[in-house]
Amino acid sequence: MPSPPTKTIVYVVDDDQGVLGSLRFLLETDGFAVRTFRSGPALLDAIDQGPVDCIVIDYKMPGMNGIDLARGLRERNVGVPIVMITGYPDSTISSRANAVGVQHVVVKPHLEESLVWHIRAALQDSGAPA
């Protein structure tokens, strides 16, 4: 008997508990398995504990911002696609994100319309199943 298809696993990092809950609901409704983290260090502590297909990171968090977290993940050779979310529509964020291997940046007011699209595009760009 064939095994059931596995869900795409998305980790989400945001310091705002309300945003985490909303993103979990949005992504699970779209069929993703979701694990949430309230900080960059919490994700870094757990990154080797299980499979992950894509990581969604908030840009502005206390202590370790999204760029620093993405850099830390790449330094640990975590090669999965990263989608950065931000409430700050600043072109320098996109260029700094690109410099650490983040190709997809989504502005928060438009998350519901485009986050799932960006996750699927990032997965497709990496060759992972979406």
Contacts in CASP RR format, 6 or more apart in sequence:
PFRMAT RR
TARGET T0000
AUTHOR 0000-0000-0000
METHOD contacts of the structure
MODEL  1
MPSPPTKTIVYVVDDDQGVLGSLRFLLETDGFAVRTFRSGPALLDAIDQG
PVDCIVIDYKMPGMNGIDLARGLRERNVGVPIVMITGYPDSTISSRANAV
GVQHVVVKPHLEESLVWHIRAALQDSGAPA
7 31 0 8 1.000
7 32 0 8 1.000
7 33 0 8 1.000
8 31 0 8 1.000
8 32 0 8 1.000
8 33 0 8 1.000
8 53 0 8 1.000
8 54 0 8 1.000
8 119 0 8 1.000
8 123 0 8 1.000
8 128 0 8 1.000
8 129 0 8 1.000
8 130 0 8 1.000
9 32 0 8 1.000
9 33 0 8 1.000
9 34 0 8 1.000
9 35 0 8 1.000
9 51 0 8 1.000
9 52 0 8 1.000
9 53 0 8 1.000
9 54 0 8 1.000
10 27 0 8 1.000
10 32 0 8 1.000
10 33 0 8 1.000
10 34 0 8 1.000
10 35 0 8 1.000
10 52 0 8 1.000
10 53 0 8 1.000
10 54 0 8 1.000
10 55 0 8 1.000
10 56 0 8 1.000
10 119 0 8 1.000
11 34 0 8 1.000
11 35 0 8 1.000
11 36 0 8 1.000
11 37 0 8 1.000
11 43 0 8 1.000
11 52 0 8 1.000
11 54 0 8 1.000
11 55 0 8 1.000
11 56 0 8 1.000
12 20 0 8 1.000
12 23 0 8 1.000
12 24 0 8 1.000
12 27 0 8 1.000
12 34 0 8 1.000
12 35 0 8 1.000
12 36 0 8 1.000
12 37 0 8 1.000
12 55 0 8 1.000
12 56 0 8 1.000
13 36 0 8 1.000
13 37 0 8 1.000
13 38 0 8 1.000
13 39 0 8 1.000
13 40 0 8 1.000
13 42 0 8 1.000
13 43 0 8 1.000
13 55 0 8 1.000
13 56 0 8 1.000
13 57 0 8 1.000
13 58 0 8 1.000
13 61 0 8 1.000
13 66 0 8 1.000
13 69 0 8 1.000
14 20 0 8 1.000
14 23 0 8 1.000
14 36 0 8 1.000
14 38 0 8 1.000
14 58 0 8 1.000
14 61 0 8 1.000
14 85 0 8 1.000
15 38 0 8 1.000
15 39 0 8 1.000
15 58 0 8 1.000
15 61 0 8 1.000
15 62 0 8 1.000
16 58 0 8 1.000
17 38 0 8 1.000
19 58 0 8 1.000
20 36 0 8 1.000
20 38 0 8 1.000
21 36 0 8 1.000
23 34 0 8 1.000
23 36 0 8 1.000
23 56 0 8 1.000
23 111 0 8 1.000
23 115 0 8 1.000
24 34 0 8 1.000
24 36 0 8 1.000
26 111 0 8 1.000
26 112 0 8 1.000
26 115 0 8 1.000
26 116 0 8 1.000
27 34 0 8 1.000
27 115 0 8 1.000
27 116 0 8 1.000
27 119 0 8 1.000
28 34 0 8 1.000
30 116 0 8 1.000
32 119 0 8 1.000
35 52 0 8 1.000
37 43 0 8 1.000
37 46 0 8 1.000
39 61 0 8 1.000
39 62 0 8 1.000
39 63 0 8 1.000
39 64 0 8 1.000
40 57 0 8 1.000
40 61 0 8 1.000
40 64 0 8 1.000
40 66 0 8 1.000
40 69 0 8 1.000
41 64 0 8 1.000
43 55 0 8 1.000
43 69 0 8 1.000
43 73 0 8 1.000
44 69 0 8 1.000
44 72 0 8 1.000
44 73 0 8 1.000
44 76 0 8 1.000
47 73 0 8 1.000
47 76 0 8 1.000
47 78 0 8 1.000
52 80 0 8 1.000
53 80 0 8 1.000
53 81 0 8 1.000
53 123 0 8 1.000
53 128 0 8 1.000
53 129 0 8 1.000
54 80 0 8 1.000
54 81 0 8 1.000
54 82 0 8 1.000
54 83 0 8 1.000
54 119 0 8 1.000
54 122 0 8 1.000
54 123 0 8 1.000
54 128 0 8 1.000
55 73 0 8 1.000
55 78 0 8 1.000
55 80 0 8 1.000
55 81 0 8 1.000
55 82 0 8 1.000
55 83 0 8 1.000
56 82 0 8 1.000
56 83 0 8 1.000
56 84 0 8 1.000
56 85 0 8 1.000
56 115 0 8 1.000
56 119 0 8 1.000
57 66 0 8 1.000
57 69 0 8 1.000
57 70 0 8 1.000
57 82 0 8 1.000
57 83 0 8 1.000
57 84 0 8 1.000
57 85 0 8 1.000
57 102 0 8 1.000
58 66 0 8 1.000
58 84 0 8 1.000
58 85 0 8 1.000
58 86 0 8 1.000
59 65 0 8 1.000
59 66 0 8 1.000
59 67 0 8 1.000
59 84 0 8 1.000
59 85 0 8 1.000
59 86 0 8 1.000
59 87 0 8 1.000
59 88 0 8 1.000
59 93 0 8 1.000
59 97 0 8 1.000
59 105 0 8 1.000
60 66 0 8 1.000
60 86 0 8 1.000
60 87 0 8 1.000
60 88 0 8 1.000
61 69 0 8 1.000
66 84 0 8 1.000
67 84 0 8 1.000
67 93 0 8 1.000
67 96 0 8 1.000
67 97 0 8 1.000
67 100 0 8 1.000
70 82 0 8 1.000
70 84 0 8 1.000
70 97 0 8 1.000
70 100 0 8 1.000
70 101 0 8 1.000
70 102 0 8 1.000
71 100 0 8 1.000
73 79 0 8 1.000
73 82 0 8 1.000
74 100 0 8 1.000
74 101 0 8 1.000
79 126 0 8 1.000
80 126 0 8 1.000
80 128 0 8 1.000
81 103 0 8 1.000
81 104 0 8 1.000
81 119 0 8 1.000
81 122 0 8 1.000
81 123 0 8 1.000
81 125 0 8 1.000
81 126 0 8 1.000
81 128 0 8 1.000
82 101 0 8 1.000
82 102 0 8 1.000
82 104 0 8 1.000
82 122 0 8 1.000
83 102 0 8 1.000
83 104 0 8 1.000
83 105 0 8 1.000
83 106 0 8 1.000
83 115 0 8 1.000
83 118 0 8 1.000
83 119 0 8 1.000
83 122 0 8 1.000
84 93 0 8 1.000
84 97 0 8 1.000
84 102 0 8 1.000
84 104 0 8 1.000
84 105 0 8 1.000
84 106 0 8 1.000
85 105 0 8 1.000
85 106 0 8 1.000
85 107 0 8 1.000
85 108 0 8 1.000
85 111 0 8 1.000
85 115 0 8 1.000
86 93 0 8 1.000
86 105 0 8 1.000
86 106 0 8 1.000
86 107 0 8 1.000
86 108 0 8 1.000
87 107 0 8 1.000
87 108 0 8 1.000
87 109 0 8 1.000
88 107 0 8 1.000
89 107 0 8 1.000
93 105 0 8 1.000
94 105 0 8 1.000
97 103 0 8 1.000
97 105 0 8 1.000
103 122 0 8 1.000
103 125 0 8 1.000
104 118 0 8 1.000
104 119 0 8 1.000
104 121 0 8 1.000
104 122 0 8 1.000
106 114 0 8 1.000
106 115 0 8 1.000
106 118 0 8 1.000
119 130 0 8 1.000
120 130 0 8 1.000
123 129 0 8 1.000
123 130 0 8 1.000
124 130 0 8 1.000
END
